[in-house]
Amino acid sequence: MKTIPFWTEQFPRPADLPSHPLPAQVDVAIVGGGYTGLNAARVLAQNTTTVAVLERHTIGWGASSRNGGMATVGIKAPVKVMIQRYGESLGKTFWQASLEAIDLIEQLVQTESLDCDFQRRGHLALAYKPSHFATMQANVAWYKQTLNHHTVRLVPPEELHQEIGSSSYYGGLTDDYSAGLHPAKYVYGLAQAAARHGACLCEKMAVQHIEKLAAGYRLHTSQGTVTAQEVLIATNGYTDRLVPALKPKIFPVGSYIIVTEPLPLALQEKLSPKGRMFYDSKNFLNYFRLTPDGRMLFGGRNNLRTNLDLHESARQLHQRMLQVFPDLTGIPITHSWTGQLGLTFDLMPHIGRVNGIHYAFGYCGHGVSIATYLGTEIGLLLAGKKQSSPFAEIKHQTMFFYRNHPWFLPFAAWYYRFLDWLS
Ligand SMILES: Cc1cc2nc3c(=O)[nH]c(=O)nc-3n(C[C@H](O)[C@H](O)[C@H](O)COP(=O)(O)OP(=O)(O)OC[C@H]3O[C@@H](n4cnc5c(N)ncnc54)[C@H](O)[C@@H]3O)c2cc1C
C-alpha cells in the first residue's frame, strides 16, 4: 500500500502546466494554489487584472488534489440552521448558492474544456440509525415545499439495494443534483485555464511575511518579493499565522482516504449501481464512491487530528469499509492518504477582510463546489464586477478559547464519537 494520494499518482501535474517566475509587481497576489485561489485568479485575469498565485508546494498540492471529488448539494451548516440563524431570505440564498456552485463547475467544464471526469449522477445520504431515516422522511417534503428543490427522493430500506450493495443502513435520501469529478484533473485544469487567461502560477513559493506599504503590500516569499495592491489569502485548511488575525477564524481538521485496486465491473455495478456519491449520517461520517476507473474510495475522519499514521488510518477505514461492503473482503488497498479541511465555528464558508487583506475559506468539507464558487465570487468582487456577496455579509464567529492551537479538538472528537455511539 502506498501512502501517497491516489489522484495525483494517477494524474500527475501536467508537464505543460506553466510555472512562472515571481513577478515584481501585480494588482492582486493570491496565497494558495487550490480551487479558491485558482478560480479567483481565473476571474481576475479574465478581467485584465494582473494576478499571481503563490503556492508553497506545487499547484493543487493541498486539499484540492486530495479530496473525495464529491460535489454535493448544501453547505456544512444545515439549511434549516441557516434559515433560523440568518433569516429565510439569506438562508435560502446560501442554499441556492450551493446549487449554483455545482452548476458553475459544470459550466467551467464546458467553457474551459476541463477534462476532469465530471459526472452528474447524484448522491445518496445513508441513514446510520432508524431515527436518522425518520429525519430524512421529514426533510424530503420540506425540501420540496420550502426550498422548491425537487431532485430529492426518499429511499426506504427495502429499496436500498437499487442504490447500494450494502445492508448496513436504515434507508437513505438521493439527490440527483450532486456530481462527482477527479480532483487532480479538475485542479490542474483550473490552473491551465487561469494561466491561459494570463495569471502567473508561482510554485514552491512560500509566502513568509506580508508587509503593509503606504499603498498596497509587499509579500516576502521563499524566492524573493512581490508588491501587490491587494492580497487574497486562499489557504483554507492550511491557514497558518501568516496573517495572525485570521488564525482564530479557522482551524484545520484531518480527513483520511483509502482506495482499493480497480474492481471487476460486476462488483462495481453491485456496490454502486447508479454511480452515486455516498455519505452516511454519522457525526464522524464516512464518504465513499467509485473512482472513474472503478476503485472503491472510502474516506472519513477517524479522529479530528491532522497527523494520524497513514497505516493506522487505513486499518481503521478498511475495517469500516468491510462492515459497509463485506463483498470487498480480500480486495487489496492500494493507497492511503490525508489532507486538511478548514473548519469554521459556525460551519459556514466566509469571504472577509482583516487589516485590508482579503480571505475566502471555511468550506468544512464542501469545498469542491463551494471553493469553486467563493473563489469565483471574490475574483468578481476584486475585479469590481460585483459589489457584494452574501458570504461577505455574515458575522464570522470566533471563540474566546481558540487563538492559535486547536487544543479542543480531542475533546470535540470524544463528544462526537459519543453522540454516534448513542442510539
Ligand atoms: C481528504 C479530503 C477529502 C475531501 N473530500 C471532499 C469532497 O469529497 N467534497 C468536497 O466538497 N470537499 C472535500 N474536501 C474539502 C476540499 O478538498 C477543500 O475544501 C478544497 O479543496 C479547498 O480548496 P482551497 O483552494 O481553499 O484550499 P487547498 O486546496 O487546501 O489549498 C490551499 C493551499 O495553500 C497553500 N499554502 C498555505 N500556506 C501558504 C503560504 N504561506 N504560502 C504559499 N502557499 C500556501 C497550501 O500549500 C495549499 O496548497 C476534502 C478535503 C480533504 C482533505
The ligand as an ORCA input file, in Angstrom:
! r2SCAN-3c Opt
* xyz 0 1
  C      -9.183     14.050      2.375
  C     -10.144     15.136      1.980
  C     -11.359     14.804      1.386
  C     -12.258     15.792      0.987
  N     -13.378     15.439      0.298
  C     -14.192     16.410     -0.192
  C     -15.293     16.064     -1.015
  O     -15.475     14.906     -1.389
  N     -16.119     17.065     -1.402
  C     -15.902     18.364     -1.065
  O     -16.684     19.229     -1.439
  N     -14.815     18.726     -0.334
  C     -13.954     17.783      0.097
  N     -12.841     18.145      0.791
  C     -12.575     19.573      1.008
  C     -11.992     20.280     -0.229
  O     -10.960     19.497     -0.781
  C     -11.464     21.658      0.175
  O     -12.495     22.392      0.805
  C     -10.967     22.479     -1.004
  O     -10.040     21.751     -1.759
  C     -10.340     23.766     -0.506
  O      -9.682     24.406     -1.571
  P      -8.748     25.642     -1.266
  O      -8.201     26.111     -2.552
  O      -9.461     26.665     -0.453
  O      -7.596     25.064     -0.319
  P      -6.455     23.995     -0.629
  O      -6.714     23.205     -1.842
  O      -6.193     23.252      0.630
  O      -5.205     24.912     -0.981
  C      -4.555     25.724     -0.031
  C      -3.113     25.865     -0.485
  O      -2.496     26.931      0.245
  C      -1.117     26.653      0.247
  N      -0.472     27.494      1.275
  C      -0.733     27.530      2.606
  N       0.038     28.458      3.203
  C       0.805     29.017      2.233
  C       1.813     30.042      2.232
  N       2.174     30.667      3.362
  N       2.396     30.370      1.051
  C       2.030     29.748     -0.116
  N       1.098     28.786     -0.153
  C       0.484     28.422      0.999
  C      -1.066     25.167      0.556
  O       0.172     24.594      0.171
  C      -2.264     24.631     -0.240
  O      -1.861     24.063     -1.477
  C     -11.935     17.173      1.220
  C     -10.741     17.513      1.820
  C      -9.840     16.514      2.188
  C      -8.548     16.899      2.842
*
